[in-house]
Amino acid sequence: MFKYSESLINYTRFKSRTVSIGDVPLGSKYPIRIQSMTTTNTLDIESTAQQSIKIIEAGSDYVRITAPSIKEALALKSIKKRIRDCGYNTPIIADIHFTPNAAIEAAKIVEKVRINPGNYADKKKFLSFEYTDSEYSNELDRIYDRFSPLVKICKENGTAMRIGTNHGSLSDRIMNRYGDTPLGMVESALEYIRICEDHNFKDIVLSMKSSNPIVMVNAYRLLVNKMIDNKMNYPLHLGVTEAGDGVEGRIKSSLGIGSLLEDGIGDTVRVSLTEEPEFEMPVAKNIIKRYTQSSNDIIKEKTNINPVNPFIYSKRESNSLINIGEDNVPVVISDLSSVKKINYKNLSDIGFSYMKKIDKWIVSDLAPDFIYLKNINKNIDLPLQLKIICPYKIWKDNKKKV
């Protein structure tokens, strides 16, 4: 009932179909790909081409460029030519939201288009009423007519498509029937997939993005579960939208993307940082490197019975110890095991700044609750709210000192 992974114990990648995106195929036996997106004005052809090249040189397998209108979509031809003239054959992806005509023009130029089913041909006017089955069916017929031309153009031109649901832009129709839920995200994508399949078009990639990693993880797991039930095996693009910058953005992305990769879910990733796009590549590489060597591991044991529903968030019951477990909020632990001696500089780096003149600690919002040490070697008194975790032997030998 809750199946979304071949095993809950051993890593194995979900067996997706191959989707050709230019000369860089995605899914199946191919490596987990990484990608990023330009932040320049698409109509500024030279700047967009140059930023695309920076992204490519940082190691991106694909480059995505926004095309909100026909003018930007047509500009993709010049941008692509400029990139190709510089000797780069990296596939280009057009990012489309509200304009079907822009998607059709872009599909004739680039190797892949990304559409959002929540706003491509659907309504989002924040109307509050219930759809009858007849009204819902009529809306699906309207979407079929609006979306089919793009499907046909993609099929004719060998252009791949990503159907990318976004938690923050579900349509009125989906919101009224399913609410702002992972199920609503999945159903929104499935409606568009069925239209593609009706035209025998299967060069599709799927995504279920959210700025909340918990929602994102639940939605992808549910999507895979629905694909298994419907005998689908489309590749999956992973990402946490608007993750932020610095350590916070990297942690947020690692939580969402890493949790799904651990499930064997994911064929391409994008780390969405509010920094220069080329800075996203090292983070993406670090996240996926754990899975580059083990994608073909033999499954030694299959466990498909999940004791909890993996498609909705629920906290596991546990006992309370100090401030960990039971009804306490999750704690944060910072690993300082490589530090030889704890000093003010170490602690400042993780959010505890000591103000000597007033003899007071300033604690940032990102400061941890615990630090993990392999030895108790400190020449300062720690803030009262900061506790130490260490190996038992070290604790036993030092328990009178800490």
N, C-alpha and C positions, 0 to 999 in steps of 0.2 A: 504493500500500500504506500509506503513512504520511500520507495526505492529511488535513488538519484545517483548512486555510486555502486560500482561492482563490489566493493569491499569497504567496510567501515574501519578496517584494521590495516590493510596493505594498500600502498599507492598504486593505482592504475588509471591511466587517462581515459576519459570517455571517448569511445570510438566514433568520431564524427566523420562525415563525408569530406572529400577534398573539394574545396572551392578555389578555382584559379583566379587570382587577382594579378593581372599582368603576368610577369615572369616569376612571381613569388607566390606559390601555392600555399594555401592555408588549411589547417585541420589534418585529419587522418594521421599519417606517420610523420608529418613534417614538424619541425621544431616549433615551439611556442614563439610566435612573432611579437615584436614590440612596435609601437607606433606613437606618433605625436601629432599635434595640430598647430598650424601657424596662428599667430595673433595679429598679424599685419592687416591693413586694409587690402582686400583682395584686388581692388581696382588699381592699387599701386603694384604693378606687375613686377618691377625690379626688386622692390623690398620683399615681396612675397616669395619670389624665386630665390633670393639670397637667404632668407630665413629657412626656406625648405631645404636648401643645400646644407645649412648648419645642422638641421635636424638629421639629415641623411648621414652626414659625416660623424655625428654623435652615435650612429649605430641603428637608426630607425629603419625598419623594413618597409614601412608605408608612411606617406605624409598626407594628412587630411587638411583640406582648405575649405573655409566656409563660402557658401554661394547662396546668399539669401534672396537674390533676385536674378533675373535673366542677364543683366549686365555683368554681374560677377561670374555667372556660369559661363558666359561667352569669353570672359577674360582668362578662364582656365586654359584655353588653347594656347595663348601667348605665354602664360606662366609655364605650362608643360614644355613648350618648345624651348624656352630659355633654360630650363633645368636639363633637358636632353642635350642641348647644344654645349652645356658644360660637362657632358660626359656621364650623367647620372640617369639610370633607367629605373629608379625606384617608382613603384606604382603610386599614382595620385588618387586620393579619395575626395569626392565632393560632399560637403556636409550641407544638407537641405533641411529646411524646417517647414515653412508655410507655403511655398510656391511650387506647385506641381510642374509648371512650365519650365522653371529653372532646373528642376531635376531632369526633365526630358532633354534639355539642351546639354546639361553636364554629362549625362549618360552616353552621349555621342562622342565625348572628348576624353574622359578619364576612365580609369580601370574599375572604379567602384563608386557607387553613390550610397550615402547614408540618409535614410528618411526616418522621421519620428512619427509613428502611427497616431500619436496623440494630437498632432497638429498638421499633418500632411494633407489629409482630405477630410478630417473629422472636425466637428464643431467643439469650440471651447468658449462659450459665452457666459459661463457660470450661471446657467439657468437651473432652477431647482424644481424639477418635477419628475414623476415616474414615467418611464417608457413602458408602454404596453408591448406585448410580444410582436404585434403587427407593426408598431412604430419602430421597434428595434430592427425588425427584418427590413423595413423600408430604408432605414439608415444604412444597413449593410449593402443593400442594392445600390444605393447612391455612391458609397465608398468604392464598390466594385467598379462602377463606371468611371470614377475619377482616378483610380489607382491603376487600372488595367493598361492604359497607354504607356505608362512608365515601364511596367513589366515587359510589355512587348518590345519596347526600344532596347531595354537591357538584354533581352534574349537575342535580338537581331545583331547587336553590337558586341556580344560577348562580355558585357559589363556585369560585374557582380553587384550585389546589393546588401547593405546591412539594414535590417529592420531593428531600429534601436529605440526601445521603449524607455521613457524617462519618468521616474516616479513623480517629478514635479509638474508634468504636463500631460496627465491623462485627460481624455476627452470627457465632456459632460455625460455622454451616453455610458461610458465605462464607469465613471464615478457614481452615477445614479444606480447602476446595477450591482457593481462589485465594491464600490467604495475606494478609498485611497489605500489600496492593499496590494501585496505581492500578487494575489490572484488576479486583480484587475490589470496589473502590468502584463502578466502572462497572457491573459485572454486578449488583450489589445494586440499583442504580437501575433497570436494564433489566427486571429481574423485575417490579418494581412498575409500570413503564410498560406492560408487556404486559397486565397486569390491567386497567389504565385503558382501554387501547385495545380490550380485549375487550368493555368496556361502552360503547364509542364515546365515551369521555370524553377530550378532548384539551386542556382548559384547564390545562395542566401547565407548570410552571417547574422547572428542574433545577439542582442545585448539587453540587459535589464539594469540600467544605471540609476543610482540614487546617491545623494550626498550622505545618507545614513548607511554605514556599512552593514548594520543588522538587517535593514530592509533589503539591501542589495543582495546579501548572501541568501536570505530566505527566498527571494524572487528567482534567482538563478537555480537554486535547488529545485524549486517547484517547476520551473521551466523544463529542466532535464527530466523530471518525473513525468510531466505531460508529454514530452517528446517520446519517451520510452513507451508510454501507453498508446501513442499514435504512430509508432514505428517511424519516427523522424530521427535524424542524426545530424542536424546542422551545426557547424562550428560556432563557437561562442567567443565574443569579444568582452573582456572584463575591464571594469573601471569604476572608480568612485568619483562621482562628479564633484567639482568644486572642493577638492580635498584641502586646499589652502597652501601654505608655504612652510618652509623650514621643517623642523622636526615634527610638528603636528601634522602637516600634510603628508609627510612620508609615513608616519605611523598609521594614520587613517587609511591610506592606500594599501599599506602592507596588511592591515587587518582584514580588509574586505577581499582584496585580490588573493592574498596568501591563503585565507581560509578556504576559498573555492579551489585554488590549485591543489591544495592538500586533499580535497575531495576527488581530484582528477578532472575537475571542470575548468575549461579555459583553453583556447587555442591562440589568442592574441590578447595583449594587454596594453592599456594606456594609463599612465600615472598622470592625473590631472592636477598639476601644481600651478599656483598663481606666481610663476617665475618664468624666466625665458624658457621656451619649449625644449631647447636642447639639454636643459638640466634634468628633464624627466627621464632621459635614457639610462643614465647610470643607476637610478632608483629601480627602474623596470628590470634592468639586467640583474640587479641584486635579488629582486623578488623571485625571478624565474630560475635562477641558476641552481637552486635546490632540486629542480625537477628536470633539468636537462640531461642528467645521467640515468634517471630511473624510470623514464616513461615506458620502457618495455619490460619492467620487472614482472616476474612470474607471480601470479597471485597464489599464495600458499593457503590462504583460508578465506572463504567468502562469508561475510556476515551482512545480511540484508535486513535483519530485524532491528529496527531502531527503537529504543525504549521511549523516545520522545518524538513529538511532531517537529521535523526539521524545517518546516515551512513557515512557522510562526515562532516568535521569540517567547521563551519561557525560562525562567531562572531555575537551575537545578537546586533541589533541596539539599542543605548541608548544615552542619553544626557551626557554631560561632567560636572562633579562637582569636583572642585579642580583638581586633577590629576586622577580621576576615571571615567571610561566610555568613550564613543565615540571611538576615535582612540587611546586612551592611552593604554599602555600595562597593563595587570592585575596587581593589587597591592597585596602586602602581608601584612596581619594583624597578629600580635602576641598577644595572649590573656594573659594579665597580671592582670586579674581581681582578682586573688587570692593573689596578692602581696599587703602587707599592706603599704609599702612605697617604692617609686622608688629611687634606688640608683645606684652607679656605678656597683655594682656586678650584679644586675638584668639585666642591659643593656649589660654588657659584655657577659652574658649568651646567649643573642639573637643576638650578632654580633656587638655591639657598644662598643668599648674599648677606655676609656679616658686616654690619655698620659699627665699626670700632668706637667711634666717637660717642655714640648713644648706647653702645653695648646691646644691640638689638639685631635680630635676624629678619631680613625681608624675604618673604616666601612668595614665589611666583605661582601662577595658576598651573603651570606644567610641572611643578616640583613633585617628586615621588613620595610615597608613604614609607617605603623601605629602601634600603640599599643592600645589595648582596656583596659580601666580602669573602675572600678566601683566607684572609688573615686579619687580625684585629691590630692594626698598626696605625695609631692616630696620635697626633700631638695637640689636638684641640677638643673642646667639648662640643658635641653635636647639638643641633636644635632639639628641643624637648619632643617635638612632634615627629622627628625622624628616627626610625628604628632600624636595627641591623638584623639581617639574616645571614647565617654562615654555616659551614659544615659542622656536624655534631662534635667532632673531635676538637675543632677550634673553639667552639662554644664551651665545651667542658673545661678546657685549659684556661679560658679567659672569663668565665662567668662572673667572677668576683670583680673584674675590671670594668664590665659594661653594664 
